[in-house]
Structures are given as structure tokens and as C-alpha cells.
Amino acid sequence: MDEEYDVIVLGTGLTECILSGLLSVEGKKVLHMDRNDYYGGESASLNLTQFYRKFRPKQSPPADLGRDRDYAVDLIPKFIIASGELVKILVHTDVLRYLEFKQIAGSFVYKNGKISKVPSTEVEAARSPLMGLFEKYRAKKFFEFLQKWEEEDPTTHQGLNLDQDSMRKVYQHFGLEPGTQDFIGHALALYLDDDYINKPARETYERIVLYTTSMARWGKSPYIYPLYGLGELPQSFARLSAIYGGTYMLDKPIDEIVLNKDGSFAGVRSGAETVRAKMVIGDPSYFGAGKEAEGGKLRVVEDGKVVRAICILKHPIPGTEESDSVQIIIPQNQVNRRNDIYIAMVSSTHKVCADNIYVAIVSTIVETSAPENEIQPGLHLLGSIYDKFVTVSPIYTPVANGKQDHIYITRSYDATSHFETVVEDVQDVFKRSNGQGSRTQET
């Protein structure tokens, strides 16, 4: 470890592996290190033995769950939006060749105590119980407005300005009911809460267009998912980095972030060895997350918590048409919360568990001192639960942009059900650390 590198990357989560791959492609000399002996960090997929060792070290996996190698259980539940930014990066970097995807069978939303399929065709929309007859007509006018919108043609704007008028004003313009607003804002635009309603409508318009174009691309739902779990994603970007000369070291303890006298980054110490580089990129756990500020300098702050319950089922989720994979969104207004509750379920169809086993993860942003109680509405929808593993994870964000000390820290994974915010973080860190956007941002 006596060489000098352009960049040291700490942690092999998806964010860090994408950055490592992109920087290697740009010609940077990259050293990528992780304290764990597996790829993925917080976004890893674990086999059955690893999974039980993490959550219940003294308990062996039950024999009736099948073979260890049949499992790849995600720690972070997210799906990939088919026309989203992550797919663009996968295509641009040719990482797509390392992966195989399957569509998520259905997207559902909770309303008035029941779950209903998010319509994917006009026929489904006409039959959907989510809206009454007259409300369907008003919603149809709203969606036609979105489809016909042309920036340069004011006759398509109906007197609305997406950059100035709030989403509330747009909803009022079409006379949409609160329940329909919930459906549009949370099941289509995929907002976690209702803060968006008082902001300019442009972002909501773009989010709905992303959802509908992704739906049109695949049919039943706008989501795709990699066979063998989300842990395949960081591993695939690690291969990309290696092809372009990146060096990987797993199971390597990080004992110290070495600084120059002026406080800027100098290198990383592991045991008696120190490796030097011009900059470091890493996840919050390597920079004091959850501990006292290193040397009196606070580098990350906690910005909320996410509660997740990984549930093993022996049946599909009731009311989802026997689907082998689903997303269910419980809008916050339906259960008197500030944040939505998400359910993501996959199965043996996606090579992540044994036959006739289903893995469902229920998650939300913590609002009280009793996190597990907050996800009860989601757990209740699952039916009989064979086993359940609950975690509460802090969301950490960096306090500085890294330009002064050349220490660039990524964000923790949030409670969103997709990877769009992860890609935003990748693009932001890449631009700050590299002085320019990646080529994927230009395509």
C-alpha cells in the first residue's frame, strides 16, 4: 500500500461503487476499500447464514427455509425505475451486461382500508376503485393536460405556469379530490410527504412523466429489479472499476483518516500501513457517523431515522392478485402520518429466496419514540408473517461539501422506494470532487 492514488473510496455501497466506476472510466487511479468481507455495505444482499448472523448471531437459520445459497436478502428495499437515471448510467457504462432484470409485477396503493392496483392501462383505470365516476373524468382531464403540455405552446398551458404555480393550484384547477391528490403525489410522483404541494409544480410534472414513461416501457409496473438481489448492482460497478484499473481491498479495517497540517486529506491508515491519495470519498460510517466528532471536527449529522422490517412470508401478500413481486404505498394521510409507509416484496422469481418463500420489507421515516408501531399498518397488510427482523437506521448527511479538505462524504440511504435520490447524490459528489459532471449527465 505504498502507492499514491488519485482517489481512495471507502465503503462498497451502491453510491460508492458507482462513483468508483465512473472515476475509473474518467482515468483516475482508484483504490477502493471496505471493512467488510463482502460488497454492498448498507445496500448488500446477504445469504441466509449471513442474514441470521447479522440479526441473530446465536440462532441458526430454520431448516424449513431451504438452502443457504438460494437467498440474497436485501438490507435496503429499493426498486429501479425503468426510465430513471440509474438505468441511464447502467446503459452508458455498459454495466448492464453484467446484470439480468425482471419486472416487478404490480404497484399498489392503500386507500380507505384497502389496497388497489395502480392502473397500468386505460381499461384498468376505468375499473379502478381508487376514484368515483366523475372523479375519473376530472383525473382524465388532468393527465391529458400533462400529456399535451408543450413548453413553447402556451395554448397547452391552460393558464398555468409550472415554474411559478404550486401543485396545490394545479390540483385546484382540475378540481381533484384529496384522495386523488394522495394517489397522484405519492403513488405516481413518489413523494414521501406532502411538502411538494406548496412548491412549484414543475418537479411533480417531471416525476409523473418519469413514472408514466417507465410504465409504458414495461407494462404492468414501472419498476425492474436485478436477479440475485440489489447487491448485484455494487458488485457490477466494482467490475467496471476493475476493468479500468481500479484496485479493491475487502476485509480491510480503516483505523484513521490521515490529515495534513492544514486539515486537508492526506491518506488512510489500516494497521501499520498508510496509503496516500489526493482525495477520499466514502460513506458516513467511515467519518464518525454515530460517534463523537473526530478530533473535535463534526463531519456528518443525523437527519432523521428509517425503520425497516424485513419479513419472511410463506405466501404472497393478500389482495395483490397473487403477485410474485409488488410495491405497496400507504400515503401518509391514509394513516394520519407525516411520511408514507412503503412495502417492497420479491420472491424466488427474482432468485433471492427459496421456492414458495416471499421477502417483504416494510419501511418508513421514524416520527415517534416507538418506530415499530409506526409500520404496523404495513405489517398488517402482509397477512401471516413467518419471521420478522426490525432495524432502525439513522440517516446521515455531510456537513461540508468537501472542496476545502478533499473529503467527500456520501449520504445514507433514505426511505424512498427507488434509486433516483442515490443517483442525485452520485452526480453531486462526482461534480464536486471532479470539478465537472460525469458523461452520463451529458447524455
N, C-alpha and C positions, 0 to 999 in steps of 0.2 A: 504493500500500500504506500510505496514511496513516490508514486507518480503524482503529477498535478493534473487536475481536471478543470474543464470549463464549468461544469455543474455537478454538484452532488445532490441526489434526490433521496429523501428519507421517507420510507413507507411505500408499500406496493398496493395501496388502494387504487381504485379506478382513476381518480383525478390525477394522482402522481404518475401512474403508468402511461396515461395519455400524454401528459407533459413530457415524460422521459422519451416516449416515442417521437413526438413532434420535434423536440430539441435535437435528438439524434439525427433525424431526417434533415434538419437545418444545418448539420455538420458540426454540432457541438460534441465535445468529448464528455460523455456522461458516465458517472458512477452511481449506481442505484443500490441502496442498502435497505435492509429490513431486519428488525429484531426477531421477527417470527421466522419459522422454518417453512412457511407456506406463503403463496401470493394472495393478495387481496386485502390485507389489513381489515378494516371495519367492513369492507364490502366483499369479504371472502365467501366462498361456498364450501361447507365442511361435510366430510363423510360422517356416517353415523357415530363412529368411535370418537372422532374429533369433536363432534357436536355435543355428545354427552360429557366428554372430558371438560369442555369449556363451561357447561352449565351445571353439571352434577358430577364432579370429579370422582366421587365414591360409588357411583352407580354405573353398571354396565348396561348397554342398550338391550331392551327386551328382545328375546329371540324371535317373537312373532312379527317383528318389524322387517325381518328379512336380512339380506346380505348387506354388509357394510359398504361394499363398492357400488351398490345401487343408489346411494344417496349423495346429493350435493345440495345441502340445505343453505339457502341464502341467509345472511345475517341482516342485510338491508333489503327491504322489499321495494323494488322499483321495476317498472316495465319500460320498454323503449317505444317512443312514438315513431311510427313508421316513416313519417316525412320530417322528422325532427333533426336537430343539429348533430346528435350523436351518430345517426345514420350517415349524415354527410361526411363526418370525419372518418367513419369506417370505410366508406366508399373511396374517399380521396386518398387515404393512406394505404388502401388495398388490404387492410386488416380483415376485411370481410371474408377473405379467402380462408382464414383460419377458423371461421365460425359457421354454425348452421343454426337457423332460426325456425321457430314455429309461431304461428299466430296465437294470441290469446283469444279464447273462444267467444267471450262476451264481456260487455261493460254494462254494469247495473247501477242503479241509483235508488236510494231509500227515500220513500215519501209516504207520510201518513201511516206509518207502521208496517209498510210492505216494501219489498224490493221489486223494481220493474226494470226491464231491459232498456238501455239507452237505444232508441231506434237507429237502425243502420240502413233502412230502406224506406221509401215512401209508404209502402204497404204497412210496415211495422209502425211507422209514425201515425198512420190513420187509425190503427188498432190500439195504440199505446194508451194505458190508463193514466199516464202522467198528466194529461190535460183533458179538459172537457171539450165539447164540440166547438164552441165559439172561441175558446182559448187557442185551439189548434189553428183556427183561421187567422187569429192575430199573430201567432207564432210563425205561421207560414209567411205572412207579410214581412215579418222581421228577418227571416232567413233569406227571402227573396231580395230584400234590401242589401244584405251582406253580399250576396252572390253578384248582384248587379252593380255594386259600388265601383266606380271608375274615378281615380284621383283627378283626372283632367276634365271630367264631365260633371259640372255642378248639377245638371238635371237628375243625376242619380243620387244626390246627397239628401234630398228631401228637407233641405234647410238645416241639416245637422253638420257640425264640424267635429270630426273625430279627435282632433288635436286640442280642442277647447271645451267641447261639451262633455259632461260627465256621463258615465254609463247609466247613472240613475235617470238622466234626462232622456237618453235613448230608449230605455225601458218605458218611461212615461209616454214618450212619443207614440209607441206602439200599443200602449195600454196593457202591458203584460203583468200578470198577477204575481204576487210574491213567490208562490211555488214554482212558477215557470222561471222566474229570475234565479231561484236556487238551482234549478236544473241547468240553465244556461251557464251561470257563473261558476258552478262547481263541477258538474259532470262533463261539460264541454270545454270551458275556458280553464278548468282545473285549478281554480284559486283555492287556497287553504281557508280563507276567511272572507269577510265582506268589505274589507278596506277598499277594494277595487272600485266599488260602486260610486264613490265620490271623486274618483280620478278620471282624467281624460279617457275617452272610450277607445283610443287607438290600440292600446295593448290588448284589450279584450277582443277587439275585432281580429287582430292578428292571431291570437290564441285560438279563437273559434275556427278561423280559416285553416290553421295548422291541424286541428282536430278533424275537420271535415275532409281535408285533402288526404290525411292519413287513413281515415275510414274508407274513402273512395279507392284508395290504393289496394286495400286488402279485403274489404267487405265486412265481415262480422264485427270486427272491433278495430280500433286504430293502433293497437299495441302488438309488438312482437317480443319474443323472449328467446335467449340462446339456449340450445340444448346443453345439458350438463351444468346449468346454473349460471348466475351472473358472475361467478368467479372466473369464468372463461374470458370475460372481457379484459380485466387487467393482465391476465397471462398472455393474451393475444397482442396487446400493445407492448408487453415486455419483449415478445419475439421480434416485433418491429424494431424496437430499440437495439436489440442484439444484432440484427441484420446490418444495422448502420453503425456498428462498433460500440454500442453501449455495453458496460460491464455490470453484472449483477452479483450481489452478495446477500444471500439469505442467512438467517440464524446468526446475525452479527449484532451484538449489543452496541448501542450508541451511548457512550459514557459521558461525552462532553461535546458541546458546540464550542469550538475554539475561536476566540476573537482576537483581532488586532488591538493595539493600544487605543485606537480611536473608536473602538466598539464595533467596527465592521467585521464581517465574517472572514475567517481565515481558513478554517478546516473543521474536521470531525475526528474525535478520538474514540477509538474502540480498543479497550485494554491498553497495551503499551504502544499501539500503533496510531499514528495520526496521518490522515490524508488531507491534502490541501486542494482548494478549488476557489474559483472567482466568486461563486455564489452557491447558495443552498436553497432547495425547495423541499418542503416537507409538510406532513400533516400535523395538526396541533399537538398530538401526543408526544412529539419529539421536542416541543418548545414550551414545556411547563404546564400543559393543559391538566387541570385538576390538582396542580401542586402550587407551592409558594413561588412567587416570581423569582426566576433565576438571576442571581447577582443583583437583586433589587429591581430588575427590569421586567416589567409585565409585557409579555408578547401576545398573549391571547386572552380573550374574555369569554365568559359563558353568556350565551344569548338565548337562553331557554333550554328545555329538555324535550326529548321524544320518548314516549313509552311504546314498546313493541312487544306483542305476544306472538311467539311462533307456536302454532298449534298443529299437532298431527291428528288428522282425521282418517276415518276408515270409510268415508262416503263423500260424495260431492256436497256442496253447500245447498241446503234445501231451497227450492224456489228459483234455482238458476238453470232450469231445463237440463239437469244432469250434466252441465258443462264440466269439461276436464280442466278448465282454467278460466278464471274470472277476475275482474276488478269490480269492487262494490264501493261506492262513495256514499257516505252518510253526511249530507250537508249539515253544517253546524246548527242552523235554525231548526232543523227537524228534531234535535235532541237538546235544545237550549244550551248550546256551547258557543264559544267564540271561534273554534277551529274544527274543521271537518275530521271525521274518522275514516280511515281507509282500510279496505280489506283486499289483499292480493293473494290469490290461490293458484298453485300449479300442481302438477301430478306426474305420474310415471310417463305420460305422453311427452314430457319435456326432459326425461332422463334424470330426474332429480330425486326420485324415491322409488320404492318397490311398487309392484303392481297392486292396485286396489288401495293405495295409500295416497292421501292428499295433504299438501302442506299449505296452510293458510296463515298469513301474518296480518294481524290487526294492529294499526298504529295511529297515533295522533300526537299533537303537541300538548305537553303537560300544562294544565291550568290550575290544578289544586295540589294539596298535600297527599292525595290518595290516587296516584296515577292509574293503578289497575282498575279502580272503579270507573274511571273515565272511559275506558274502552269496553265496558260491559255491553252497551248497545250493539257493538260489533261482534263480541263473543257470543251474544245471544243468537245472532243470525246463523252461526256455524252449525247449530244442532249439537249432537253428542261429540265431545272432544276427548280423544284418546289420551293425549298428553299435551301439556302447555308449558312454555318457557318464557318468562316475562323479564324484559330488561328495560332499564331507564337510562338513556344516554344523553349526556349534555351536548348541546350544540355550541361549538366554539368558533369564534371568528377572530382574525388577527386585528391587532390594534394599530398597526402601521402598514404602509404599502410596500415596504422592503427596499425602496430605492436608495435610502441612505446607507443602510448597513448590509445590503445584498442578501438579506434573509427574507425569503418569500414563503409565507405560510398559507396553506390552502384552508378551506372551510370544512367543518364537519358536514356529514350528510344530513340534509333536512328531512322534513316529513312529507315532501311531495312524492307523488306516486310514479314519477318519471325522472328522466336524466337531464332535462333541459337546464336546470339550475347548476348541475355538475359541469355541463359544457360551458355555461356562462363563467363559472369560476376558472375553468381551464383557460379559456380565452383571455380572461382578465389577468391571470398570473403570467401567462405567456407574453402578453403585450408589455406588462410592467418589467418583466425580467429580461426580455429580449429586445425591448425598445420598439417593437413593431408587432403587428398581428401575424398569426400563422397563415399559411397559404390557404388553409381551409376556410378562413374568414373572407377570403377574396373570391371564393368560388360560389 
